[in-house]
Amino acid sequence: MKQKTYQKVVLAYSGGLDTSIIIPWLKENYGCEVIAVSGNVGQADELEGLEEKALKTGASKLYVEDLTEAFVEDYIWPTLKAGAKYEGTYLLGTSFARPIIAKRIVEIAKAEGADAICHGCTGKGNDQVRFELAIKAFAPEMEIIAPWRIWDIKSRDEEIDYAEAHHIPLKISRETNYSKDKNLWHLSHEGLDLEDPANEPKYEEILELGVSPEKAPDAPTYVTVQFEKGVPTAVNGEMMEGVALIAKLNELGGANGIGIIDIVENRLVGMKSRGVYETPGGTILYHAHEVLETICLDKETMHVKASIAQKYADLVYNGQWFTPLREALDAFVENTQQTVTGEVKMKLYKGNIMNAGVKSPYTLYDEATASFGEDDGYNQADAEGFINLFGLPIKEYAKLSKNW
C-alpha cells in the first residue's frame, strides 16, 4: 500500500472515527511524523480530550485553532447575505466550514515544513473536494494523502474493527455509528437507518441542538433580529457579536423545534445522499434576512439576486470558495446589502417561523401607494394604457393566428 516516503504529514483531525484511526495508519504505512490539526468552528464539547487522544494514538503534537470568529464573519455572513441555499433547502453548514479549516491547515503545514497534508474524507463524499480545492488554492505543490481512496478498509464497521485492534478509544458504538458533522451553524446526521429514504428519522434519538416540533412548547416564542447592511447585529434589542448571536438563536430555535430538515441531496460526485440536518439559528436568520429584503430591495435586484443565490450556493457546496467567481459574486451581493438594515420580528412555534412585523429606514414599501384607500399619488386610470401595451403581443398573436 505504501506509495511514497514522507517525513512529516499534517492531518486534518477531528477525533472522530476516520481521523482517529488515520494517525496509526499513517505511521504504519509511511513511518512519518504526524502532526494533527483541529479547527474549532464551534463544535464545542467535541474538542474535549482531543489533545490527549491525538498524542496517545501517535501524533507528535496537536494544534487546536480557534476559527469561530472568522468562520462567522468571513464565511457565514457572506453566504447568508447572498441568500445561498443548496437545492433550495440546505443552509451549507458543512460546506463553508471546510475552506477555512483547510486554509489554516495549509498555513500550519508550511510552517512545519510538512511533505504532505492528509484528510479523512471518504471517496464518495463532497468534503474531499472541498478540502483539496482549498489546499490547491494555497499550496498547489503540496502532496495530499486521502486514505479512504487507497487503503483496504471498506466500511465504517471495518474502521471500528481497526480501532479496536489498535486500542483506540471511540465515543461511538456500532449501533450509534451515525456520521455526524457539528459546528456553530449546524449538525448533520447521516448513515445507519437514514441511508434508506423510506425510514422516518428517529428524531427523539438523534436530535442534539433542539427538540422535535412535537416536543416544543405549546406557547409561541417571539424573537426580533436586527440587521445592519445585511449582517445580524442584535437579538431582542441586545447587541451581540456574531458567535454569541448565532448561539443565542440556536438556543431559541432549538427549543421551538426550528431548523430540522430531512433531505435527499445531489452530491457533487454524482450520487444522491440522504441526511438530517439541524440548523436552528441559521434557519431563523435566513428567514429574517429574506423578509427584510422584501421591503429593502427593488424588484429587479431581488430577482437577479435570486439567481445569484443559486450559483453562490453551488460554488460553496462544490468547494469553490477560493475562486474569482465567488469573489465577484460577493461584490454584487455586498452592493445589494447597503440598504438591508432594519428589524424583523418573528413568532416561533412548533417548528414554524411566522412573520410578526418588519421595518426599515430604507423601506421601499409605500403604504399610501399600496393602500386600498384613497390616495393622491396613483391614478388608477393609468393602468388601462399599461395593460394595453403590456398585453399587445398576446392580443396580436390571438388575432393573427386565426388565419393560420
C-alpha positions in Angstrom: 0.0 0.0 0.0 2.9 2.3 0.7 3.4 4.5 -2.3 5.8 7.3 -1.2 8.0 8.2 1.7 7.0 11.2 3.8 8.9 12.6 6.8 6.2 14.8 8.2 2.4 14.8 7.4 -0.2 17.2 8.7 -3.5 15.6 9.4 -6.9 17.4 9.4 -8.0 15.9 12.7 -11.5 15.9 14.3 -11.0 13.0 16.8 -13.9 11.1 15.1 -13.8 7.6 13.8 -12.0 8.3 10.5 -9.2 10.6 11.7 -8.7 8.6 14.9 -7.5 5.5 13.0 -5.7 7.5 10.4 -2.9 8.5 12.8 -1.7 5.0 13.4 -2.4 4.0 9.8 -0.1 6.8 8.5 2.7 5.8 10.9 2.3 2.1 9.9 2.3 2.7 6.2 4.7 5.7 5.8 6.7 5.8 9.0 6.2 9.5 9.2 5.7 12.1 11.9 2.0 13.0 12.2 1.0 16.5 13.3 -2.7 16.8 13.9 -4.6 20.0 13.4 -8.2 20.6 14.6 -10.1 23.7 13.5 -12.5 25.0 16.1 -15.6 26.2 14.2 -17.9 25.9 17.2 -18.1 22.1 17.7 -17.8 22.8 21.5 -17.6 19.6 23.6 -16.2 17.6 20.7 -12.9 19.3 21.4 -12.7 17.9 24.9 -9.8 15.5 25.5 -8.7 15.8 21.9 -5.0 16.5 22.6 -4.7 13.5 24.9 -6.3 11.3 22.4 -4.2 12.5 19.5 -1.0 12.1 21.3 -1.9 8.6 22.7 -2.7 7.4 19.2 0.6 8.6 17.8 0.5 12.2 16.8 3.6 14.2 17.7 1.5 17.3 18.5 -2.0 18.7 18.1 -2.9 22.2 17.0 -6.4 23.4 18.1 -7.1 26.5 16.2 -9.9 28.8 17.2 -11.5 29.8 13.9 -15.0 30.6 15.2 -15.0 34.4 14.8 -13.5 34.3 11.3 -15.9 31.4 10.4 -18.9 33.7 11.2 -17.5 37.0 9.8 -15.8 35.7 6.6 -17.9 32.6 5.6 -21.3 32.5 7.3 -22.3 36.2 6.9 -21.3 36.4 3.2 -23.3 33.2 2.5 -26.3 34.5 4.5 -26.2 37.9 2.7 -26.2 36.0 -0.7 -29.2 34.1 0.4 -27.5 30.9 -0.8 -29.3 27.6 -0.2 -28.1 24.5 -1.9 -31.0 23.0 -3.9 -33.3 25.5 -2.1 -33.1 23.8 1.3 -29.6 23.1 2.6 -28.0 26.0 4.5 -24.5 24.8 3.7 -23.4 24.1 7.3 -20.6 21.6 6.5 -19.8 23.2 3.1 -18.5 26.5 4.2 -16.7 25.1 7.3 -14.2 23.2 5.1 -12.4 26.0 3.3 -11.5 27.9 6.5 -10.2 24.8 8.2 -8.2 23.7 5.1 -6.7 27.2 4.7 -5.4 27.1 8.3 -4.1 23.6 7.8 -2.1 24.7 4.8 -0.6 27.6 6.8 0.5 25.1 9.6 1.8 22.6 7.1 4.0 25.3 5.5 5.2 26.5 8.9 6.0 22.9 10.0 7.8 22.1 6.7 5.4 19.2 6.0 5.7 16.9 3.0 2.0 16.3 2.7 -1.5 17.0 4.1 -3.8 14.2 4.9 -7.6 14.2 5.4 -10.1 11.6 6.4 -12.8 12.3 3.8 -14.4 9.4 2.0 -14.0 8.8 -1.7 -17.8 9.1 -2.0 -18.3 12.4 -0.3 -18.1 16.1 -1.1 -15.7 17.0 1.7 -12.7 15.5 -0.1 -13.3 18.0 -2.9 -13.7 21.0 -0.6 -10.5 20.2 1.4 -8.4 19.6 -1.7 -9.6 22.5 -3.7 -8.7 24.8 -0.8 -5.3 23.1 -0.4 -4.7 23.6 -4.2 -5.6 27.3 -3.8 -2.9 28.0 -1.2 -0.3 25.2 -1.7 -0.7 23.9 -5.3 2.6 21.9 -4.9 1.5 20.2 -1.7 1.1 16.4 -1.7 -2.3 15.2 -0.5 -3.0 11.8 1.2 -6.6 10.5 1.2 -6.6 7.1 3.0 -10.2 6.3 2.0 -9.1 6.2 -1.6 -6.2 3.9 -1.1 -6.5 1.7 2.0 -8.1 -1.7 2.3 -10.8 -0.6 4.8 -14.2 -0.6 3.0 -16.7 0.3 5.7 -17.3 2.1 9.0 -17.6 -1.4 10.6 -14.1 -2.2 9.4 -12.9 1.1 10.7 -14.2 0.1 14.2 -12.5 -3.2 13.8 -9.2 -1.4 13.1 -9.7 0.9 16.1 -10.4 -1.9 18.5 -7.4 -3.9 17.2 -5.2 -0.8 17.9 -6.9 0.1 21.2 -8.1 3.4 20.0 -11.0 4.7 22.2 -14.1 5.7 20.4 -17.2 7.7 21.6 -19.5 5.7 19.3 -20.7 2.1 19.0 -21.7 0.1 16.0 -25.4 0.8 16.9 -25.0 4.6 17.2 -22.5 5.0 14.4 -24.1 7.9 12.6 -21.8 10.0 10.5 -22.0 13.5 12.1 -20.6 16.9 11.5 -21.0 19.6 14.0 -20.2 23.3 14.1 -21.6 26.6 15.4 -24.0 26.7 12.5 -25.4 23.2 12.2 -25.3 19.5 13.0 -25.7 16.8 10.3 -26.7 13.2 10.7 -26.1 10.5 8.0 -25.8 6.7 7.8 -27.4 3.7 9.5 -31.2 3.7 9.1 -31.1 7.1 7.4 -29.5 5.6 4.3 -33.0 4.3 3.3 -35.2 7.3 2.5 -38.2 5.2 3.3 -37.3 5.3 7.0 -38.6 8.0 9.2 -35.8 9.6 11.2 -35.6 8.7 14.9 -35.7 12.3 15.9 -36.0 11.6 19.6 -32.7 9.7 19.5 -30.6 11.8 17.1 -31.5 15.5 17.7 -28.9 17.3 19.7 -29.3 21.1 19.0 -33.0 21.1 19.9 -36.3 19.2 20.1 -38.7 17.9 17.6 -41.8 20.2 16.9 -43.9 17.7 18.9 -41.8 18.3 22.0 -41.7 22.1 21.6 -43.6 24.4 23.9 -47.4 24.9 23.4 -46.9 28.7 23.6 -45.1 30.7 20.9 -41.8 32.5 21.4 -41.3 35.9 19.8 -37.9 37.0 18.6 -36.7 40.1 16.9 -33.5 40.2 14.9 -31.8 43.5 13.9 -29.6 43.8 10.7 -27.1 46.4 9.6 -26.3 46.2 5.9 -27.4 42.6 5.8 -25.4 41.5 8.8 -27.3 40.4 12.0 -26.3 42.6 14.9 -28.9 42.2 17.7 -31.4 39.8 19.1 -34.4 41.2 21.0 -32.7 44.5 21.3 -29.4 43.2 22.7 -26.4 43.9 20.5 -24.2 40.8 20.0 -21.1 39.7 18.2 -21.7 37.1 15.6 -20.7 34.0 17.5 -22.9 34.8 20.5 -25.8 35.9 18.3 -25.8 32.5 16.4 -25.5 30.7 19.8 -28.5 32.6 21.2 -30.6 31.9 18.1 -29.6 28.2 18.2 -30.9 28.1 21.8 -34.2 29.8 20.9 -34.7 27.9 17.7 -33.7 24.6 19.1 -36.2 24.9 22.0 -39.0 25.5 19.5 -38.2 22.7 17.0 -36.9 25.1 14.3 -34.5 24.2 11.5 -34.8 20.4 11.2 -34.7 19.2 7.7 -34.7 15.7 6.2 -33.4 15.8 2.6 -32.0 13.8 -0.2 -29.4 16.0 -1.9 -27.4 15.6 -5.1 -23.7 15.2 -4.1 -21.0 16.7 -6.2 -19.6 13.3 -7.0 -22.8 12.3 -8.7 -24.8 10.2 -6.2 -27.7 11.1 -4.1 -27.4 11.3 -0.3 -29.9 11.4 2.5 -29.3 13.3 5.7 -31.0 15.0 8.6 -29.7 18.5 9.4 -30.2 20.7 12.4 -29.8 24.4 11.8 -32.0 26.3 14.3 -30.3 29.7 14.5 -29.4 29.7 10.8 -32.9 29.0 9.8 -34.2 31.9 11.8 -31.5 34.2 10.3 -32.2 33.2 6.7 -35.9 33.7 7.2 -35.4 37.2 8.8 -33.0 38.3 6.2 -35.3 37.3 3.3 -38.2 39.1 5.0 -36.1 42.3 5.4 -35.0 42.2 1.8 -38.7 42.2 0.6 -39.0 45.8 1.7 -35.4 46.9 1.2 -34.6 45.7 -2.4 -36.3 46.7 -5.6 -38.0 44.1 -7.8 -35.3 43.7 -10.4 -32.5 43.5 -7.9 -34.4 40.9 -5.9 -35.0 38.7 -9.0 -31.4 38.9 -10.2 -30.1 38.3 -6.7 -32.2 35.1 -6.5 -30.4 33.7 -9.5 -27.1 34.7 -8.0 -28.0 33.0 -4.7 -28.4 29.6 -6.5 -25.0 30.0 -8.2 -23.4 31.1 -5.0 -24.8 28.0 -3.2 -23.4 25.7 -5.9 -20.0 27.3 -5.6 -20.0 26.9 -1.8 -21.3 23.3 -1.9 -18.8 22.3 -4.6 -15.8 23.6 -2.6 -15.1 26.5 -4.9 -14.9 29.1 -2.2 -11.4 30.4 -3.1 -12.3 31.4 -6.7 -12.5 34.6 -8.6 -16.2 34.0 -9.4 -17.1 33.7 -5.7 -15.3 37.0 -5.0 -17.1 38.7 -7.9 -20.5 37.5 -6.7 -19.6 38.8 -3.2 -19.0 42.2 -4.7 -22.5 42.2 -6.3 -24.1 40.9 -3.1 -22.3 43.5 -0.9 -23.7 46.3 -3.1 -27.3 45.0 -2.7 -26.9 44.9 1.1 -26.2 48.6 1.6 -29.9 49.3 2.5 -30.7 46.0 4.1 -30.9 47.5 7.5 -33.8 47.1 9.9 -35.7 44.8 12.3 -37.7 41.6 11.7 -40.0 40.2 14.4 -40.9 36.6 14.2 -43.1 34.1 16.1 -41.5 30.7 16.6 -44.0 27.9 17.2 -43.5 24.1 16.9 -41.1 24.1 14.1 -42.7 27.1 12.3 -41.5 30.7 11.8 -44.3 33.2 11.3 -43.8 36.8 10.4 -44.8 39.3 13.1 -43.6 42.6 11.6 -40.7 44.2 9.7 -39.4 47.7 9.5 -36.5 49.5 7.9 -35.4 53.1 7.5 -34.8 52.2 3.8 -38.1 50.6 3.2 -39.5 50.7 -0.4 -43.0 49.9 0.8 -45.2 53.0 0.5 -48.4 52.4 2.4 -50.1 55.3 0.7 -49.4 54.0 -2.8 -50.2 50.4 -1.9 -53.3 51.2 0.2 -56.8 50.2 -0.9 -57.9 53.6 0.4 -57.9 56.9 -1.4 -54.6 58.4 -2.3 -53.3 61.3 -4.5 -50.2 59.7 -5.8 -51.6 56.9 -8.0 -54.0 57.4 -10.9 -55.8 54.1 -11.3 -56.9 55.0 -14.8 -53.2 54.8 -15.9 -53.5 51.0 -15.6 -55.6 50.8 -18.8 -52.8 52.1 -21.1 -50.2 50.0 -19.3 -52.2 46.8 -19.8 -52.9 47.6 -23.4 -49.2 47.9 -24.2 -48.1 45.0 -22.0 -50.8 42.8 -23.5 -50.2 43.9 -27.1 -48.1 40.8 -28.1 -50.8 38.5 -26.7 -53.5 40.3 -28.5 -51.7 40.4 -31.8 -50.9 36.7 -31.6 -54.5 35.8 -30.9 -55.8 38.0 -33.8 -53.3 36.8 -36.4 -53.2 33.1 -35.5 -56.8 32.8 -36.5 -55.7 33.0 -40.2 -53.1 30.1 -39.9 
